[in-house]
Amino acid sequence: MTNATSNLPVPRTVTIDPALGGDRAQSAITAARQFYAFWNTGDIRHLQAAISPGFHDHTLPAGRPQGPDGPAFASGVFRAAVPDLTCDLEELVVAGEKVTARLRFQGTFSGRFADQTGSGQTVDFLAIDLLAVTDGRITDNWHLEDNLTLMQQLGVISL
């Protein structure tokens, strides 16, 4: 396949509000697939195709820049710790101007994160995103990651 979306992750399941027009729903799905292709590969071209210049992160972690530079910064920091990071797009729900995504991140902690150096341990955690999409570009993001599981796997905390 040679079309522009052939190398983008395919969600395992997609639910679309029947009130949405097909073109609008597909535009939102393509933006989400571009965004998660970025998280899956670290390729900045996918990020640039997915988000608007006015992108706003509503759940911005401390130390991460706001706006379009934020996801690139976060990916760089995390890929320094987990160079083989992958992001599986488990589910998309498209309703109105919003896309909800259920994600699974996996990889091997072989780099450095905070004061921890990886020793090859597995990283496997879940996340949920709520994206606002306008004119085929992501304008806003609200996200929630299973940071407790992640921090345990990285050895930052123990229970």
DSSP file (Angstrom, degrees, kcal/mol; ACC not computed):
  #  RESIDUE AA STRUCTURE BP1 BP2  ACC     N-H-->O    O-->H-N    N-H-->O    O-->H-N    TCO  KAPPA ALPHA  PHI   PSI    X-CA   Y-CA   Z-CA
    1    1 A M              0   0    0      0, 0.0     0, 0.0     0, 0.0     0, 0.0   0.000 360.0 360.0 360.0 136.6    0.0    0.0    0.0
    2    2 A T        +     0   0    0      4,-0.0     5,-0.0     3,-0.0     0, 0.0   0.321 360.0 118.1-118.8   8.0    1.4    3.4   -0.9
    3    3 A N  S >  S-     0   0    0      1,-0.1     3,-1.7     2,-0.0     4,-0.3  -0.264  78.6-102.2 -75.2 168.3   -1.1    5.9    0.5
    4    4 A A  T 3  S+     0   0    0      1,-0.3     3,-0.2     2,-0.1    -1,-0.1   0.675 119.6  46.9 -65.7 -19.0   -0.2    8.4    3.2
    5    5 A T  T >  S+     0   0    0      1,-0.2     3,-1.4     2,-0.1    -1,-0.3   0.377  81.5  97.9-103.4   4.9   -1.9    6.4    5.9
    6    6 A S  T <  S+     0   0    0     -3,-1.7    -1,-0.2     1,-0.3    -2,-0.1   0.780  86.3  45.1 -67.7 -26.0   -0.4    3.0    5.1
    7    7 A N  T 3  S+     0   0    0     -4,-0.3    -1,-0.3    -3,-0.2    -2,-0.1   0.273  91.7 105.5-100.2  12.2    2.4    3.2    7.7
    8    8 A L  S <  S-     0   0    0     -3,-1.4    26,-0.1     1,-0.1    25,-0.1  -0.627  82.4 -94.2 -90.8 150.1    0.2    4.5   10.5
    9    9 A P        -     0   0    0      0, 0.0    28,-0.1     0, 0.0    -1,-0.1  -0.323  35.5-137.2 -62.3 143.7   -0.9    2.3   13.4
   10   10 A V        -     0   0    0     -3,-0.1    79,-0.2    23,-0.0     2,-0.0  -0.904  18.6-123.6-104.4 123.3   -4.3    0.7   13.0
   11   11 A P        -     0   0    0      0, 0.0    79,-0.2     0, 0.0    80,-0.1  -0.357  10.4-133.8 -64.8 144.7   -6.5    0.7   16.0
   12   12 A R  S    S+     0   0    0     77,-1.6     2,-0.3     1,-0.2    79,-0.2   0.893  91.4  12.5 -64.6 -39.1   -7.7   -2.7   17.2
   13   13 A T  E     -a   91   0A   0     77,-1.0    79,-2.0    76,-0.2     2,-0.4  -0.991  66.2-167.1-138.3 148.9  -11.2   -1.3   17.5
   14   14 A V  E     -a   92   0A   0     -2,-0.3     2,-0.4    77,-0.2    79,-0.2  -1.000   0.3-170.2-135.1 132.1  -12.9    1.9   16.4
   15   15 A T  E     -a   93   0A   0     77,-2.4    79,-3.2    -2,-0.4     2,-0.4  -0.992   9.7-168.3-121.8 128.1  -16.3    3.2   17.5
   16   16 A I  E     -a   94   0A   0     -2,-0.4    79,-0.2    77,-0.2    -2,-0.0  -0.961  28.6-115.1-121.5 130.9  -17.7    6.2   15.6
   17   17 A D    >   -     0   0    0     77,-2.8     3,-2.0    -2,-0.4     8,-0.1  -0.455  24.9-138.4 -57.2 121.9  -20.7    8.3   16.6
   18   18 A P  T 3  S+     0   0    0      0, 0.0    -1,-0.2     0, 0.0     4,-0.1   0.712  99.0  66.6 -61.7 -19.2  -23.3    7.6   13.9
   19   19 A A  T 3  S+     0   0    0      2,-0.1     2,-0.2     0, 0.0    -2,-0.1   0.670  84.2  93.1 -75.4 -15.9  -24.2   11.3   13.8
   20   20 A L  S <  S-     0   0    0     -3,-2.0     2,-0.2    74,-0.1    -4,-0.0  -0.510  82.6-115.8 -78.0 144.9  -20.8   12.2   12.5
   21   21 A G     >  -     0   0    0     -2,-0.2     4,-2.3     1,-0.1     5,-0.2  -0.499  25.9-117.6 -72.2 150.6  -20.2   12.5    8.8
   22   22 A G  H  > S+     0   0    0      1,-0.2     4,-2.5     2,-0.2     5,-0.2   0.877 112.3  50.7 -58.7 -41.7  -17.8   10.0    7.3
   23   23 A D  H  > S+     0   0    0      2,-0.2     4,-2.2     1,-0.2    -1,-0.2   0.913 111.1  48.1 -65.2 -42.3  -15.3   12.6    6.2
   24   24 A R  H  > S+     0   0    0      2,-0.2     4,-1.9     1,-0.2    -2,-0.2   0.919 113.5  47.2 -65.0 -43.5  -15.2   14.3    9.6
   25   25 A A  H  X S+     0   0    0     -4,-2.3     4,-2.5     1,-0.2    -2,-0.2   0.925 112.9  48.6 -63.9 -44.4  -14.7   11.0   11.4
   26   26 A Q  H  X S+     0   0    0     -4,-2.5     4,-2.5     1,-0.2    -1,-0.2   0.867 108.8  53.9 -65.8 -35.5  -12.0    9.8    9.1
   27   27 A S  H  X S+     0   0    0     -4,-2.2     4,-2.0     2,-0.2    -1,-0.2   0.912 111.1  45.7 -62.9 -42.7  -10.2   13.1    9.4
   28   28 A A  H  X S+     0   0    0     -4,-1.9     4,-2.2     2,-0.2    -2,-0.2   0.897 112.6  50.7 -67.0 -41.0  -10.2   12.8   13.2
   29   29 A I  H  X S+     0   0    0     -4,-2.5     4,-2.7     1,-0.2    -2,-0.2   0.907 109.5  50.7 -64.2 -41.9   -9.1    9.2   13.0
   30   30 A T  H  X S+     0   0    0     -4,-2.5     4,-2.3     2,-0.2    -1,-0.2   0.910 109.3  50.7 -63.4 -42.0   -6.2   10.1   10.6
   31   31 A A  H  X S+     0   0    0     -4,-2.0     4,-2.3     2,-0.2    -1,-0.2   0.929 112.5  47.0 -60.8 -44.5   -5.0   12.8   13.0
   32   32 A A  H  X S+     0   0    0     -4,-2.2     4,-2.6     1,-0.2     5,-0.2   0.921 110.8  51.3 -63.7 -43.7   -5.1   10.4   15.9
   33   33 A R  H  X S+     0   0    0     -4,-2.7     4,-1.7     1,-0.2    -1,-0.2   0.880 110.3  49.7 -62.5 -37.1   -3.2    7.7   13.9
   34   34 A Q  H  X S+     0   0    0     -4,-2.3     4,-1.9     2,-0.2    -1,-0.2   0.928 110.2  51.1 -63.8 -44.4   -0.5   10.3   13.0
   35   35 A F  H  X S+     0   0    0     -4,-2.3     4,-1.8     1,-0.2    -2,-0.2   0.911 113.6  43.4 -60.2 -43.9   -0.2   11.3   16.7
   36   36 A Y  H  X S+     0   0    0     -4,-2.6     4,-1.8     2,-0.2    -1,-0.2   0.730 106.6  60.3 -80.3 -20.3    0.2    7.7   17.8
   37   37 A A  H  X S+     0   0    0     -4,-1.7     4,-2.0    -5,-0.2     6,-0.4   0.886 105.8  50.8 -64.6 -38.7    2.6    6.9   14.9
   38   38 A F  H  X S+     0   0    0     -4,-1.9     4,-3.7     1,-0.2    -2,-0.2   0.954 111.6  45.4 -60.5 -49.6    4.8    9.6   16.4
   39   39 A W  H  < S+     0   0    0     -4,-1.8    -1,-0.2     1,-0.2    -2,-0.2   0.823 114.8  50.0 -65.3 -29.0    4.6    8.0   19.9
   40   40 A N  H  < S+     0   0    0     -4,-1.8    -1,-0.2    46,-0.1    -2,-0.2   0.826 130.0  15.6 -76.4 -32.2    5.3    4.6   18.3
   41   41 A T  H  < S-     0   0    0     -4,-2.0    -2,-0.2    -3,-0.2    -3,-0.2   0.672  87.7-127.5-116.5 -24.0    8.3    5.7   16.3
   42   42 A G     <  +     0   0    0     -4,-3.7     2,-0.7    -5,-0.4    -4,-0.2   0.487  55.6 151.2  81.6   2.8    9.5    9.1   17.7
   43   43 A D    >>  -     0   0    0     -6,-0.4     3,-1.3    -5,-0.2     4,-0.9  -0.593  38.9-154.0 -74.9 112.2    9.4   10.4   14.1
   44   44 A I  H 3> S+     0   0    0     -2,-0.7     4,-2.6     1,-0.3     5,-0.2   0.727  87.2  71.5 -61.5 -25.1    8.7   14.1   14.4
   45   45 A R  H 3> S+     0   0    0      1,-0.2     4,-1.7     2,-0.2    -1,-0.3   0.871  96.5  51.5 -61.2 -35.8    7.1   14.3   11.0
   46   46 A H  H <> S+     0   0    0     -3,-1.3     4,-1.4     2,-0.2    -1,-0.2   0.909 109.8  49.5 -66.4 -40.8    4.1   12.3   12.3
   47   47 A L  H  X S+     0   0    0     -4,-0.9     4,-2.3     1,-0.2     3,-0.4   0.931 109.8  50.7 -62.7 -45.5    3.8   14.8   15.2
   48   48 A Q  H  < S+     0   0    0     -4,-2.6    -1,-0.2     1,-0.2    -2,-0.2   0.841 111.5  48.4 -62.9 -33.5    3.9   17.8   12.8
   49   49 A A  H  < S+     0   0    0     -4,-1.7    -1,-0.2    -5,-0.2    -2,-0.2   0.767 115.4  45.9 -74.2 -25.6    1.2   16.2   10.6
   50   50 A A  H  < S+     0   0    0     -4,-1.4    88,-3.1    -3,-0.4     2,-0.3   0.870 103.4  56.7 -89.2 -40.0   -1.0   15.5   13.6
   51   51 A I  E  < S-b  138   0A   0     -4,-2.3    88,-0.2    86,-0.3    82,-0.1  -0.671  72.8-123.0-108.0 152.7   -1.1   18.6   15.8
   52   52 A S  E >   -     0   0A   0     86,-2.8     3,-1.9    -2,-0.3    -1,-0.1  -0.443  30.7-111.1 -81.7 158.8   -2.1   22.2   15.2
   53   53 A P  E 3  S+     0   0A   0      0, 0.0    -1,-0.1     0, 0.0    86,-0.1   0.778 120.5  53.6 -59.6 -25.5    0.3   25.1   15.9
   54   54 A G  E 3  S+     0   0A   0     13,-0.1    13,-0.1    14,-0.1    85,-0.1   0.157  79.9 156.2 -95.0  18.9   -1.9   26.1   18.8
   55   55 A F  E <   -     0   0A   0     -3,-1.9     2,-0.4    83,-0.1    85,-0.2  -0.126  23.6-163.0 -48.9 135.7   -1.8   22.7   20.4
   56   56 A H  E     -b  140   0A   0     83,-2.0    85,-1.9    11,-0.1     2,-0.7  -0.990  13.7-151.0-131.1 126.6   -2.6   22.8   24.1
   57   57 A D  E >   -b  141   0A   0     -2,-0.4     3,-0.7    83,-0.2    85,-0.2  -0.858   8.3-170.8 -94.6 112.7   -1.8   20.1   26.7
   58   58 A H  T 3  S+     0   0    0     83,-2.8    84,-0.2    -2,-0.7    -1,-0.1   0.574  85.5  44.7 -83.1  -9.8   -4.4   20.4   29.5
   59   59 A T  T 3  S+     0   0    0     82,-0.6    -1,-0.2     2,-0.0    83,-0.1  -0.338  81.5 173.2-125.9  49.7   -2.6   17.8   31.7
   60   60 A L    <   -     0   0    0     -3,-0.7     3,-0.1     1,-0.1     6,-0.1  -0.423  26.0-134.7 -66.8 119.1    0.9   19.2   31.3
   61   61 A P    >   -     0   0    0      0, 0.0     3,-1.8     0, 0.0    -1,-0.1  -0.378  36.4 -85.1 -69.3 153.7    3.4   17.5   33.6
   62   62 A A  T 3  S+     0   0    0      1,-0.2     0, 0.0    -2,-0.1     0, 0.0  -0.320 114.9  21.8 -57.1 137.0    5.9   19.6   35.4
   63   63 A G  T 3  S+     0   0    0      1,-0.3    -1,-0.2    -3,-0.1    -3,-0.0   0.274  94.3 114.7  89.0 -10.8    9.0   20.4   33.3
   64   64 A R    <   -     0   0    0     -3,-1.8    -1,-0.3     1,-0.0     6,-0.1  -0.793  68.7-118.9 -94.7 133.1    7.3   19.7   29.9
   65   65 A P        -     0   0    0      0, 0.0     2,-0.1     0, 0.0     9,-0.1  -0.372  27.0-119.2 -67.1 147.3    6.9   22.7   27.6
   66   66 A Q  S    S+     0   0    0      3,-0.1     3,-0.5     4,-0.1   -10,-0.1  -0.478  73.3  25.1 -78.9 156.1    3.4   23.7   26.6
   67   67 A G  S >  S-     0   0    0      1,-0.2     3,-1.8    -2,-0.1   -11,-0.1  -0.366 118.5 -26.7  90.0-166.4    2.4   23.7   23.0
   68   68 A P  T 3> S+     0   0    0      0, 0.0     4,-0.7     0, 0.0    -1,-0.2   0.720 130.9  61.0 -60.0 -23.4    3.7   21.7   20.0
   69   69 A D  H 3> S+     0   0    0     -3,-0.5     4,-2.3     1,-0.2     5,-0.2   0.717  88.2  76.5 -75.7 -19.2    7.2   21.3   21.5
   70   70 A G  H <> S+     0   0    0     -3,-1.8     4,-2.7     1,-0.2     5,-0.2   0.937  94.0  43.7 -60.9 -53.6    5.8   19.4   24.6
   71   71 A P  H  > S+     0   0    0      0, 0.0     4,-2.7     0, 0.0    -1,-0.2   0.896 114.4  51.4 -61.5 -37.8    5.2   16.0   23.0
   72   72 A A  H  X S+     0   0    0     -4,-0.7     4,-2.2     2,-0.2    -2,-0.2   0.913 111.5  47.8 -63.6 -41.5    8.5   16.1   21.2
   73   73 A F  H  X S+     0   0    0     -4,-2.3     4,-2.3     2,-0.2     5,-0.2   0.938 113.0  48.0 -61.8 -48.3   10.3   16.9   24.5
   74   74 A A  H  X S+     0   0    0     -4,-2.7     4,-2.6     1,-0.2     5,-0.2   0.907 111.4  50.0 -61.5 -43.2    8.4   14.1   26.3
   75   75 A S  H  X S+     0   0    0     -4,-2.7     4,-3.0    -5,-0.2    -1,-0.2   0.915 110.0  50.8 -62.8 -43.0    9.2   11.6   23.6
   76   76 A G  H  X S+     0   0    0     -4,-2.2     4,-1.2     2,-0.2    -2,-0.2   0.915 112.5  46.1 -61.3 -43.8   12.9   12.5   23.6
   77   77 A V  H  X S+     0   0    0     -4,-2.3     4,-0.8     2,-0.2    -2,-0.2   0.927 117.0  43.8 -64.2 -45.3   13.2   12.1   27.4
   78   78 A F  H >X S+     0   0    0     -4,-2.6     4,-2.9     1,-0.2     3,-0.6   0.880 110.5  53.8 -72.0 -36.4   11.3    8.9   27.5
   79   79 A R  H 3< S+     0   0    0     -4,-3.0    -1,-0.2     1,-0.2    -2,-0.2   0.754 100.1  62.5 -70.4 -22.1   13.1    7.4   24.5
   80   80 A A  H 3< S+     0   0    0     -4,-1.2    32,-0.8    -5,-0.2    -1,-0.2   0.825 114.8  34.2 -66.3 -30.1   16.4    8.1   26.2
   81   81 A A  H << S+     0   0    0     -4,-0.8    30,-2.3    -3,-0.6    29,-1.2   0.834 134.3  26.1 -88.9 -38.9   15.3    5.7   28.9
   82   82 A V    ><  +     0   0    0     -4,-2.9     3,-1.7    27,-0.2    -1,-0.2  -0.742  67.7 175.9-128.7  80.1   13.3    3.3   26.7
   83   83 A P  T 3  S+     0   0    0      0, 0.0    -1,-0.1     0, 0.0    -4,-0.1   0.765  80.0  51.0 -62.5 -26.5   14.9    3.4   23.2
   84   84 A D  T 3  S+     0   0    0     24,-0.5    22,-0.1     2,-0.0    25,-0.1   0.066  80.4 156.0 -98.7  25.2   12.7    0.6   21.8
   85   85 A L    <   -     0   0    0     -3,-1.7     2,-0.3    23,-0.1    22,-0.2  -0.213  19.5-171.9 -54.2 134.5    9.4    2.2   23.0
   86   86 A T  E     - C   0 106A   0     20,-2.8    20,-1.9     2,-0.0     2,-0.5  -0.933  13.2-153.1-125.4 155.2    6.3    1.2   21.1
   87   87 A C  E     - C   0 105A   0     -2,-0.3     2,-0.4    18,-0.2    18,-0.2  -0.963   8.5-159.8-130.0 112.7    2.8    2.5   21.3
   88   88 A D  E     - C   0 104A   0     16,-3.1    16,-1.9    -2,-0.5     2,-1.1  -0.800  15.0-138.6 -93.5 133.6   -0.1    0.2   20.4
   89   89 A L  E     + C   0 103A   0     -2,-0.4   -77,-1.6    14,-0.2    14,-0.2  -0.772  28.4 173.0 -92.5  94.5   -3.4    1.9   19.5
   90   90 A E  E     -     0   0A   0     12,-1.6   -77,-1.0    -2,-1.1     2,-0.3   0.885  59.6  -2.4 -73.4 -41.0   -5.8   -0.4   21.3
   91   91 A E  E     -aC  13 102A   0     11,-1.5    11,-2.3   -79,-0.2     2,-0.4  -0.994  51.4-162.6-157.3 142.7   -9.1    1.5   20.8
   92   92 A L  E     -aC  14 101A   0    -79,-2.0   -77,-2.4    -2,-0.3     2,-0.5  -0.994   3.9-170.4-125.9 136.8  -10.4    4.8   19.3
   93   93 A V  E     -aC  15 100A   0      7,-2.3     7,-2.7    -2,-0.4     2,-0.5  -0.990   9.2-164.3-124.6 121.1  -13.8    6.3   20.1
   94   94 A V  E     +aC  16  99A   0    -79,-3.2   -77,-2.8    -2,-0.5     2,-0.3  -0.924  19.6 156.1-112.0 120.8  -14.8    9.2   17.9
   95   95 A A  E >   - C   0  98A   0      3,-2.5     3,-2.3    -2,-0.5     2,-0.1  -0.959  62.4 -41.2-146.2 123.4  -17.7   11.5   19.0
   96   96 A G  T 3  S-     0   0    0     -2,-0.3   -79,-0.1     1,-0.3   -76,-0.0  -0.379 122.7 -23.3  60.5-131.2  -18.2   15.1   17.9
   97   97 A E  T 3  S+     0   0    0     -2,-0.1    36,-2.9    -3,-0.1     2,-0.3   0.249 122.3  91.2 -93.7  11.4  -14.9   16.9   17.9
   98   98 A K  E <   -CD  95 132A   0     -3,-2.3    -3,-2.5    34,-0.2     2,-0.4  -0.837  51.5-167.9-116.1 146.6  -13.3   14.5   20.4
   99   99 A V  E     -CD  94 131A   0     32,-2.4    32,-3.3    -2,-0.3     2,-0.5  -0.999   8.8-159.5-127.1 126.5  -11.3   11.3   20.0
  100  100 A T  E     -CD  93 130A   0     -7,-2.7    -7,-2.3    -2,-0.4     2,-0.4  -0.915  12.3-167.2-105.0 133.3  -10.7    9.0   23.0
  101  101 A A  E     -CD  92 129A   0     28,-2.5    28,-2.3    -2,-0.5     2,-0.5  -0.966  15.7-155.4-125.4 136.2   -7.8    6.6   22.6
  102  102 A R  E     -CD  91 128A   0    -11,-2.3   -12,-1.6    -2,-0.4   -11,-1.5  -0.958  28.3-173.5-107.8 125.8   -6.8    3.7   24.8
  103  103 A L  E     -CD  89 127A   0     24,-2.9    24,-1.8    -2,-0.5     2,-0.4  -0.817  23.7-155.9-125.1 154.6   -3.0    3.0   24.4
  104  104 A R  E     -CD  88 126A   0    -16,-1.9   -16,-3.1    -2,-0.3     2,-0.4  -0.977  12.5-162.8-132.0 121.2   -0.4    0.4   25.5
  105  105 A F  E     +CD  87 125A   0     20,-2.9    20,-2.1    -2,-0.4     2,-0.3  -0.852  15.6 170.7-102.7 136.2    3.2    1.4   25.7
  106  106 A Q  E     +CD  86 124A   0    -20,-1.9   -20,-2.8    -2,-0.4     2,-0.3  -0.973  12.3 112.5-142.2 155.5    5.9   -1.2   25.8
  107  107 A G  E     - D   0 123A   0     16,-1.9    16,-2.9    -2,-0.3     2,-0.5  -0.983  57.1 -73.7 170.2-166.8    9.7   -1.4   25.6
  108  108 A T  E     - D   0 122A   0     -2,-0.3     2,-1.4    14,-0.2   -24,-0.5  -0.978  31.5-134.0-123.0 123.8   12.9   -2.2   27.5
  109  109 A F  E     + D   0 121A   0     12,-3.2    11,-2.5    -2,-0.5    12,-0.7  -0.630  54.3 136.3 -78.4  95.1   14.4    0.2   30.1
  110  110 A S        +     0   0    0     -2,-1.4    -1,-0.2   -29,-1.2   -28,-0.2   0.321  57.4  54.1-122.9   3.2   18.0    0.2   28.9
  111  111 A G  S    S-     0   0    0    -30,-2.3     7,-3.4    -3,-0.2     2,-0.4   0.019  94.3 -69.9-111.3-140.3   18.8    3.9   29.3
  112  112 A R  E     +F  117   0B   0    -32,-0.8     2,-0.4     5,-0.2     5,-0.2  -0.974  35.1 177.8-128.9 138.1   18.5    6.4   32.1
  113  113 A F  E >   -F  116   0B   0      3,-2.7     3,-2.9    -2,-0.4     2,-0.1  -0.971  66.1 -46.3-139.3 122.3   15.5    8.0   33.7
  114  114 A A  T 3  S-     0   0    0     -2,-0.4    42,-0.0     1,-0.3     0, 0.0  -0.365 125.1 -22.1  53.1-123.6   15.8   10.4   36.7
  115  115 A D  T 3  S+     0   0    0     -2,-0.1     2,-0.4    -3,-0.1    -1,-0.3   0.276 120.5  97.8 -96.9  11.0   18.4    8.7   39.0
  116  116 A Q  E <   -F  113   0B   0     -3,-2.9    -3,-2.7     0, 0.0     2,-0.5  -0.814  55.2-158.5-106.7 139.2   17.8    5.2   37.6
  117  117 A T  E     -F  112   0B   0     -2,-0.4    -5,-0.2    -5,-0.2    -8,-0.1  -0.966  27.1-121.5-111.5 129.4   19.7    3.4   35.0
  118  118 A G        -     0   0    0     -7,-3.4    -8,-0.2    -2,-0.5    36,-0.1  -0.282  18.0-166.3 -69.4 152.2   17.9    0.6   33.3
  119  119 A S        -     0   0    0    -10,-0.2    -9,-0.2    -2,-0.0    -1,-0.1  -0.021  66.8 -77.0-125.6  28.1   19.1   -3.0   33.3
  120  120 A G  S    S+     0   0    0    -11,-2.5   -10,-0.2     1,-0.2     2,-0.1   0.599  78.2 157.8  91.4  11.8   16.9   -4.3   30.5
  121  121 A Q  E     -D  109   0A   0    -12,-0.7   -12,-3.2   -13,-0.1    -1,-0.2  -0.384  45.3-103.4 -72.8 151.7   13.7   -4.6   32.5
  122  122 A T  E     -D  108   0A   0    -14,-0.2     2,-0.5    -2,-0.1   -14,-0.2  -0.470  26.2-156.6 -74.1 139.4   10.4   -4.6   30.6
  123  123 A V  E     +D  107   0A   0    -16,-2.9   -16,-1.9    -2,-0.2     2,-0.3  -0.981  24.0 158.0-114.6 129.2    8.2   -1.5   30.5
  124  124 A D  E     +D  106   0A   0     -2,-0.5     2,-0.3   -18,-0.2   -18,-0.2  -0.801  12.1 144.4-156.0 104.3    4.5   -2.2   29.9
  125  125 A F  E     -D  105   0A   0    -20,-2.1   -20,-2.9    -2,-0.3     2,-0.2  -0.943  36.1-122.4-144.6 164.1    1.9    0.4   30.9
  126  126 A L  E     -D  104   0A   0     -2,-0.3    20,-2.5   -22,-0.2     2,-0.3  -0.669  21.7-177.2-107.8 159.0   -1.5    1.8   29.7
  127  127 A A  E     -DE 103 145A   0    -24,-1.8   -24,-2.9    -2,-0.2     2,-0.4  -0.982  14.3-149.4-150.3 157.7   -2.7    5.3   29.0
  128  128 A I  E     -DE 102 144A   0     16,-2.4    16,-2.5    -2,-0.3     2,-0.4  -0.997  14.7-169.0-128.5 134.8   -5.9    7.1   27.9
  129  129 A D  E     -DE 101 143A   0    -28,-2.3   -28,-2.5    -2,-0.4     2,-0.5  -0.949  12.8-160.5-121.5 145.4   -6.0   10.2   25.8
  130  130 A L  E     -DE 100 142A   0     12,-2.9    12,-2.3    -2,-0.4     2,-0.4  -0.989  21.4-170.8-119.6 118.2   -8.8   12.6   25.0
  131  131 A L  E     -DE  99 141A   0    -32,-3.3   -32,-2.4    -2,-0.5     2,-0.5  -0.884  18.6-148.0-112.1 138.4   -8.1   14.6   21.9
  132  132 A A  E     -DE  98 140A   0      8,-2.2     7,-2.8    -2,-0.4     8,-1.2  -0.926  21.5-166.1 -99.2 129.6   -9.9   17.6   20.4
  133  133 A V  E     + E   0 138A   0    -36,-2.9     2,-0.4    -2,-0.5     5,-0.2  -0.971  11.8 176.2-123.5 126.5   -9.6   17.6   16.7
  134  134 A T  E >  S- E   0 137A   0      3,-2.6     3,-1.6    -2,-0.5    -2,-0.0  -0.997  73.0  -9.8-129.7 129.7  -10.5   20.5   14.4
  135  135 A D  T 3  S-     0   0    0     -2,-0.4    -1,-0.1     1,-0.3     3,-0.1   0.859 129.7 -54.1  52.0  39.7  -10.0   20.6   10.7
  136  136 A G  T 3  S+     0   0    0      1,-0.2     2,-0.4  -112,-0.1    -1,-0.3   0.599 118.2 101.4  76.3  12.1   -8.0   17.4   10.8
  137  137 A R  E <  S- E   0 134A   0     -3,-1.6    -3,-2.6  -106,-0.0     2,-0.5  -0.976  75.4-114.8-130.0 144.4   -5.5   18.6   13.4
  138  138 A I  E     +bE  51 133A   0    -88,-3.1   -86,-2.8    -2,-0.4    -5,-0.2  -0.649  34.2 171.2 -78.1 122.8   -5.3   17.9   17.2
  139  139 A T  E     +     0   0A   0     -7,-2.8   -83,-2.0    -2,-0.5     2,-0.3   0.719  63.0  21.9-102.1 -28.6   -5.8   21.2   19.1
  140  140 A D  E     -bE  56 132A   0     -8,-1.2    -8,-2.2   -85,-0.2     2,-0.4  -0.977  58.8-166.0-143.8 151.0   -6.1   19.9   22.6
  141  141 A N  E     -bE  57 131A   0    -85,-1.9   -83,-2.8    -2,-0.3   -82,-0.6  -0.993   8.1-176.6-142.7 133.0   -5.0   16.8   24.6
  142  142 A W  E     + E   0 130A   0    -12,-2.3   -12,-2.9    -2,-0.4     2,-0.3  -0.999  24.6 179.5-120.1 128.4   -6.0   15.5   28.1
  143  143 A H  E     - E   0 129A   0     -2,-0.4     2,-0.4   -14,-0.2   -14,-0.2  -0.952  22.7-168.3-137.5 152.5   -4.0   12.4   29.0
  144  144 A L  E     - E   0 128A   0    -16,-2.5   -16,-2.4    -2,-0.3     2,-0.3  -0.956  12.1-170.8-141.4 118.6   -3.7   10.0   31.9
  145  145 A E  E     - E   0 127A   0     -2,-0.4     2,-2.1   -18,-0.2   -18,-0.2  -0.780  35.8-113.6-107.7 152.6   -0.9    7.4   32.1
  146  146 A D     >  +     0   0    0    -20,-2.5     4,-2.0    -2,-0.3     5,-0.1  -0.547  49.5 164.1 -80.8  74.2   -0.6    4.5   34.5
  147  147 A N  H  >  +     0   0    0     -2,-2.1     4,-3.1     1,-0.2     5,-0.2   0.765  64.9  62.9 -69.8 -26.2    2.5    6.2   36.1
  148  148 A L  H  > S+     0   0    0     -3,-0.2     4,-2.0     2,-0.2    -1,-0.2   0.959 108.3  42.1 -61.9 -49.2    2.4    4.0   39.2
  149  149 A T  H  > S+     0   0    0      2,-0.2     4,-2.4     1,-0.2    -2,-0.2   0.934 116.1  49.9 -61.4 -45.8    3.0    0.9   37.1
  150  150 A L  H  X S+     0   0    0     -4,-2.0     4,-2.2     1,-0.2     6,-0.2   0.936 110.5  48.2 -59.7 -48.7    5.6    2.8   35.0
  151  151 A M  H  X>S+     0   0    0     -4,-3.1     5,-2.0     1,-0.2     6,-1.3   0.847 111.6  51.0 -64.6 -33.7    7.5    4.1   38.0
  152  152 A Q  H ><5S+     0   0    0     -4,-2.0     3,-0.8    -5,-0.2    -1,-0.2   0.927 110.8  48.4 -65.5 -44.5    7.6    0.6   39.6
  153  153 A Q  H 3<5S+     0   0    0     -4,-2.4    -2,-0.2     1,-0.3    -1,-0.2   0.837 111.3  50.0 -65.9 -32.6    8.9   -0.9   36.4
  154  154 A L  H 3<5S-     0   0    0     -4,-2.2    -1,-0.3    -5,-0.2    -2,-0.2   0.599 113.2-120.0 -80.5 -11.2   11.6    1.8   36.2
  155  155 A G  T <<5S+     0   0    0     -3,-0.8    -3,-0.2    -4,-0.6    -2,-0.1   0.606  79.6 123.0  82.5  12.2   12.6    1.1   39.8
  156  156 A V  S   <S+     0   0    0     -5,-2.0     2,-0.3    -6,-0.2    -4,-0.2   0.867  81.0  14.6 -73.5 -36.4   11.8    4.7   40.8
  157  157 A I        -     0   0    0     -6,-1.3     2,-0.4    -9,-0.1    -2,-0.3  -0.943  66.7-160.5-133.2 156.7    9.3    3.5   43.5
  158  158 A S              0   0    0     -2,-0.3    -6,-0.0    -3,-0.1    -5,-0.0  -0.984 360.0 360.0-134.9 150.4    8.6    0.2   45.1
  159  159 A L              0   0    0     -2,-0.4    -1,-0.1    -7,-0.0    -7,-0.0   0.350 360.0 360.0-117.7 360.0    5.5   -0.9   47.0
